[in-house]
Amino acid sequence: MKSLYQVKSRCKGWQPRLPLLALVLSVVFAFAGCVNRQPRLPVRPALTDDLDQESLRTALRRSVSYLEKLPPERIVGEQPRRFTAGEVLDSLLAFQKSLDSWDCRECWMRDFNSRFDLIPSSGAPELETVLFTGYYQPVIEGSLVPTSEYSYPIYGIPADLIVTEQATLTPSMASVKAVGRLEGDNLVPYYSRREIDELGSLRGRGYEIAWVKNPIDLFFLNIQGSGILQLEDGRRLLIGYAGANGRPYRSIGRLLIDRGKIPQEEMSMQRLRRYLLDYPEEQNEIFSYNESYVFFRFSQEGPLGNIEVPLTPGRSIATDAWLFPKGALAFIVTERPVLDAAGQLVGWQPFARFVLNQDTGGAIRGPQRADLYFGTGFEAEAGAGYMNRPGKLYFLSLKSPFVALPIER
């Protein structure tokens, strides 16, 4: 009983101070809770690169040539933070200089770690994983005049296609493009894919620049956005993106998956092409599902990305132009398809490399999508067709005075 009384007595002695103590403890616990809720610093990926240095230097020079033409204060991207053209250019030039010590791995790593940050494409954990797909430059048999064999037209920019600028409320984006055509005094949506290819809305109006053999080649040319026209006399002509009808892009691959026509795990460009060949009676309906339509022009170099510089195979990526900094250096970690001699998929190989954000695409929307440019030819077509893997995307920036990221071992 004595011990119990002593305890009670001690408690009574503290009673006048209890409100103050409670206040102090609540502040301490609240502070501790805030500390515990601080976002975890992301781990920097192990820096490896599976391609040659010269291709990296080439892609860097092309981004530099684009950024040097912009006002330094121009906002070129909003994610993973706001970037100006001057910031991106300074980072590229500094990285370009660092490549002088590339052959001394230890020297280069020391320089990189002291001067550069790699910023994850999103600060939100649920958005950190990016789906990487691939694209390429197809080689298509074609003709500059229509014949019974070459009867599917490739269209240039129509004269009645109107592109206007509309103001937005986004501070960094002063305007967006509105695409359409005039009906009387009203701007209406431009013709859809079905109206152009099936109903002939542009037929015979002089906008044809070439003709191809089949609608499947024409459709995939539209999806890739550029190509090489192989003429019967042996000449090869580059054709590149000149504009689009402004209609939304919709994936026909997703359409066939949702309809149960192709299992999702089997979906690839090769599988999609095979289905279209096997069911020609369904082609028009399937193609029309994607209302987006691309118009082309002959080009002297290419293919060109959305920043109007030639793409570098393996080094150029396409991302959402509204989000990520145009021309910026990035680092990707994902897997690439391993193919046999016949171009068939036999497995997947992890890889990482530096890439440049130099393009965009109708299907590349949101923070969790990126498209890797594979190049031209059979191997590029096969690799791009199968490419569909999750991975991570980081953007490079000159180091800020904050704490450096830990290095992954």
C-alpha positions, 0 to 999 in steps of 0.5 A: 500500500505504501508503494501505491500511495507513493506513486499516487503522491508523485502523480499528484505532484505532476498534475499541474504540469500535465497539460504542458507535458501533453502539449510537448509530447503531441508536438514531438509525436506530430513531428516524428509522424511528419518525418516518417511520412517524408517520401523515400529517396529513390535509389539511383539505378546502376549506370550501364549502357549497352550501345556504342558511344558514337550513337550517343554523341550523335543523338546528343548533338541533335538535341543540342541543335534543337535546344540552341534555337529556343529561348533559354527560359522556354518551358520544354517540360513539366515532369518530373519537374518543370524544365527550361530549355536552358536547363536541359541544354546546360545538362546536355553540354555538361554530359557531352563533355563528361563523355571524354572520360567515358573509357575510364569507367571509374573516372567517368562514374566519379564525375557523373555522380558528383555533377548529375542527378537522375530524376525518376519520371514520376514522384508517385510510386504508383506511376514509377513503372513505365511501359516501353514499346517500340517503333521503326521505319518501315520499307514499303513497296510503292509507286509514284503513279497509281496502277492496278497493283498500286492502288492505295494512296498515301496522302500529303497535307490537304489544302482544307486542313486547318490548324489553329492555336487555342489558349489554355489555362495551363501557365506554361502552355500558352496554346494548344492546336485545334485541327479541323476544316471549315463548313461555312463559318464553323470549324468542324473535325477533319475527316476520319480514317473511314471517311478518307479511306472508305468513303473517298473524301480526299480521292481525286483532289490531287493530294496523293503523293504515292501509292502502295499495294495493300491497306495493311502496309498503309495502316502501319505506315500511319502508325509508325509516322514515317517510312521508306518507299521502295520504287520498282526502279530501285530508288528509295524515297523517304516519306515523313510525317507532315500532319494529322487529322486531329482525331484521337488515336485508338489502338486496334490491338486493344480492340482485338484483345477486348473482343477476345480475338487475340489473347493479350499475352500473344499481342504483338505487331506481328500477331496483329498483322497476321490476324488482318491477313487472315480476316481481310473482311474485317479490315475496314471495320478494324482500321476505322476504329482508329480515327487518327490519320497521318499525312506525309511529305517527301523528306531528304533526311529522317525519320524526324521526331517531333523536335524536327531532328533525325531520330537515332536508332536505339537512342531516341524515345517518344514520350508524351509531349505535354509532360516530359522535357523535349530534347532531354537526356534520359536513362531507361532500364527495361528488357528487349526482345531476343530474336532468332534468325527468322525474327521470332521471339525467343526470350527477353534480355535486361538492358539499360542505356542513355536515350534522348527524348526526341519524339512523340506519338498518338498512342504515347500518352501519360507518364507511364508510356515510352516508345523506343525507336529501333531503326530501319530494316527487318531486324528493327521491325521485328524488335519493335513489333515485339517490344512491350515491357515494363521498366523505369525512366529517369531524366538527367539534370545537373546536380542541385545542392540537395542530397545525392541519391544512394547508388545501387550496387 
